[in-house]
Amino acid sequence: MAEKHSNQTGFAGRIQGRASNVKKSRPYERFGETIRYMTWEEWLRFLSCVDSYEHKLMIRMLYELGCRVGEFVRIQLQHVDFHRGRVFFPRENTKTNRRRVSHLPYGLANELKSWLKQTGRMSIREERVKRPCEYLFSARRDFGFPYSENRIRQVFRRYATKAGLERTYGVDAMGRKLRELTVHSLRHAHIMHYIHLHKLPIAVVQKQVGHTSLKTTSVYLNPSEEAVAEAYEQAARNTPVERHNS
């Protein structure tokens, strides 16, 4: 079975051969050790350090879509519905090998349209993309090839360092530093923020980010360390002074 999957093409083909192992590892079971995300304050600090407009659009899309970096780099112009605020992920471009549609905030969609018009890739009046098969973002001027996943990781690391968020929590077997925040942390941050801060139903977030099981998304229901601290601070502020003196 693994051999059959290894011969498939595209994103799904590369990862499906490892599907059984990934499923057994249950990587999110130990919540505090494996889900590493930006707090809301860290996210705002990070975003304020992004000095390239194109990079800022890329990073905001990664965050708002809550998608995986391998899914993000494969977004073509034809996959984006700018008027309805949606991004279509074909099944061959997803880790789960399932198609999905994710919400794109209208404000961000409008900024993308303005950027595409400025770069001559969208007509000004009709707002039609000129070459639908082009990649939305590309390191090349002809937009015929996507960014590599490693390049996106490098972009993220550059701004994480600039924002003072380049933290490590150990080393791997080869002595390489393990970074607390990676580009995948944007996906984790999306889920945590929209569940705990924006109070969206968990099933809505599950559909947005493409989890196949609600159980996977439910792991994020665990309160963050910041939420616990804030709850106790709020309780202390609401506690009568007499109780402390008794």
C-alpha positions in Angstrom: 0.0 0.0 0.0 2.8 2.4 0.9 4.5 1.6 -2.4 1.4 2.4 -4.3 1.0 5.8 -2.6 4.7 6.6 -3.1 4.1 6.6 -6.9 1.3 9.2 -6.7 2.1 12.7 -7.8 1.4 16.0 -6.0 1.2 16.8 -2.4 -1.0 13.9 -1.4 1.2 11.4 -3.2 4.2 12.4 -1.2 2.6 12.1 2.2 0.1 9.3 1.8 2.7 6.6 2.0 3.4 7.7 5.5 -0.3 8.0 6.5 -0.4 4.9 8.7 2.6 6.0 10.7 1.3 9.6 11.1 -2.0 8.3 12.3 -0.5 6.0 15.0 1.8 8.7 16.3 -1.0 11.0 17.4 1.3 14.0 17.5 -1.2 16.3 19.2 -1.9 14.1 22.2 0.6 15.9 24.4 -0.9 19.3 24.0 1.7 21.4 25.8 4.7 19.8 24.1 3.7 19.7 20.5 1.2 22.5 19.7 3.4 25.6 19.5 1.6 28.7 18.5 1.8 32.5 18.7 -0.2 34.3 21.3 -2.4 37.2 19.9 0.2 39.7 21.1 3.1 37.8 19.5 1.1 37.5 16.2 0.6 41.3 16.1 4.3 41.9 16.9 5.3 39.4 14.3 3.1 41.0 11.6 4.4 44.5 12.4 7.9 43.4 11.6 7.1 42.2 8.1 8.5 45.0 5.9 7.7 43.5 2.5 4.1 44.0 1.3 4.1 40.8 -0.7 5.4 38.9 2.3 2.8 40.4 4.5 0.0 39.3 2.1 1.5 35.8 2.1 1.8 35.5 5.9 -1.7 36.9 6.5 -3.1 34.4 4.0 -1.3 31.5 5.7 -2.7 32.7 9.0 -6.3 33.5 7.9 -6.7 30.3 5.9 -5.2 28.2 8.6 -3.7 26.0 5.9 -0.6 23.9 5.7 2.5 25.4 4.0 2.4 22.7 1.4 -1.2 23.6 0.5 -0.5 27.3 0.5 2.3 27.3 -2.1 0.1 25.5 -4.5 -2.7 28.1 -4.6 -3.2 29.3 -8.2 -5.2 32.3 -9.2 -8.0 30.1 -10.4 -8.4 28.7 -6.9 -9.3 32.1 -5.4 -12.8 33.5 -5.5 -12.1 37.1 -4.8 -15.7 38.2 -4.9 -17.1 35.6 -2.5 -14.0 35.5 -0.3 -13.1 31.8 -0.8 -10.1 29.7 -1.6 -10.5 26.3 -3.2 -8.0 23.5 -2.3 -8.2 20.6 -4.9 -7.8 17.2 -3.3 -4.5 16.6 -4.9 -3.1 19.7 -3.2 -4.1 18.7 0.3 -2.5 16.6 2.9 -5.7 14.7 3.6 -6.4 14.1 -0.1 -9.8 15.7 0.3 -11.0 18.9 -1.4 -12.1 21.8 0.7 -13.1 25.4 0.5 -11.8 27.9 3.1 -12.9 31.4 3.9 -10.8 34.4 2.9 -11.6 37.6 4.8 -13.0 40.2 2.4 -10.5 42.9 3.5 -7.6 40.6 2.6 -9.3 39.6 -0.7 -9.6 43.2 -1.6 -5.9 43.8 -0.8 -4.9 40.9 -3.0 -7.0 42.3 -5.9 -5.3 45.7 -5.6 -1.9 44.0 -5.6 -2.8 41.9 -8.6 -4.0 45.0 -10.5 -0.8 46.8 -9.6 1.3 43.9 -10.9 -0.8 43.7 -14.1 -2.2 40.3 -13.3 -5.8 41.4 -13.0 -7.9 43.7 -15.2 -8.8 46.9 -13.4 -12.4 47.3 -14.4 -13.7 43.7 -14.8 -11.4 42.4 -12.1 -10.6 39.2 -14.0 -7.3 37.4 -13.6 -5.5 37.3 -16.9 -3.7 34.0 -16.5 -5.7 31.8 -14.1 -3.1 29.0 -14.0 -0.5 31.3 -12.6 0.4 30.7 -8.9 -0.8 33.4 -6.6 2.6 33.8 -5.2 5.9 32.9 -6.8 9.6 33.7 -6.5 9.7 34.1 -10.3 8.4 37.0 -12.3 6.3 34.8 -14.7 4.5 33.2 -11.7 4.8 29.8 -13.5 6.3 28.0 -10.5 5.3 28.1 -6.9 7.5 29.1 -3.9 9.2 26.2 -2.4 8.1 25.2 1.1 11.6 25.8 2.4 11.6 29.3 1.0 8.4 30.1 2.9 10.0 28.7 6.1 13.0 31.0 5.5 10.7 34.0 5.1 8.9 33.1 8.4 12.1 32.6 10.3 13.5 36.0 9.1 10.6 37.9 10.6 10.4 35.7 13.7 14.0 36.6 14.4 13.2 40.3 13.7 10.3 40.2 16.1 12.3 38.6 18.8 10.4 35.3 18.6 13.3 33.0 17.6 13.1 30.7 20.6 14.5 27.2 20.9 13.5 24.4 23.2 16.2 21.8 22.6 18.2 20.0 20.0 17.5 17.0 17.8 19.6 13.8 17.5 21.9 15.6 15.0 22.5 18.6 17.3 20.3 21.0 15.4 18.3 23.5 17.3 14.6 22.9 17.6 12.7 26.1 17.2 9.6 26.8 19.2 7.8 28.7 16.5 7.8 27.6 12.8 5.7 28.6 9.9 3.2 25.8 10.9 2.7 27.8 14.1 0.6 30.2 12.1 -1.9 27.3 11.5 -1.9 26.5 15.2 -2.3 30.2 16.0 -5.3 30.4 13.7 -7.1 27.6 15.4 -6.3 28.8 18.9 -7.3 32.4 18.2 -10.5 31.6 16.4 -11.6 29.1 19.1 -10.6 30.9 22.2 -10.6 34.6 21.3 -13.2 34.8 18.5 -15.3 32.0 20.0 -16.1 30.3 16.7 -17.8 26.9 16.9 -15.2 24.1 16.8 -16.9 22.5 13.8 -16.6 25.7 11.8 -12.8 25.9 12.5 -12.4 22.2 11.7 -13.9 22.8 8.2 -11.8 25.9 7.6 -8.5 24.2 8.4 -9.3 20.8 6.9 -9.1 18.4 9.8 -10.7 15.1 8.9 -11.8 14.5 12.5 -13.4 16.8 15.0 -11.3 15.0 17.6 -8.1 16.6 16.1 -9.6 20.0 16.4 -10.9 19.3 19.9 -7.4 19.1 21.2 -7.2 22.8 20.8 -10.0 23.3 23.3 -7.4 22.9 26.1 -6.9 26.3 27.6 -3.5 28.0 26.7 -1.1 29.0 29.5 -2.0 32.6 28.8 -5.7 31.9 29.2 -5.1 30.1 32.5 -3.0 33.0 33.8 -5.5 35.6 32.7 -8.4 33.7 34.3 -6.5 33.6 37.7 -5.6 37.2 37.4 -9.2 38.1 36.7 -10.3 36.0 39.7 -7.8 37.8 41.9 -9.1 41.2 40.7 -12.7 40.1 41.5 -11.8 38.7 45.0 -12.9 41.0 47.9 -10.0 42.4 49.9 -11.4 41.0 53.1 -10.9 37.5 51.9 -7.2 38.0 51.5 -7.0 39.4 55.0 -9.0 36.6 56.7 
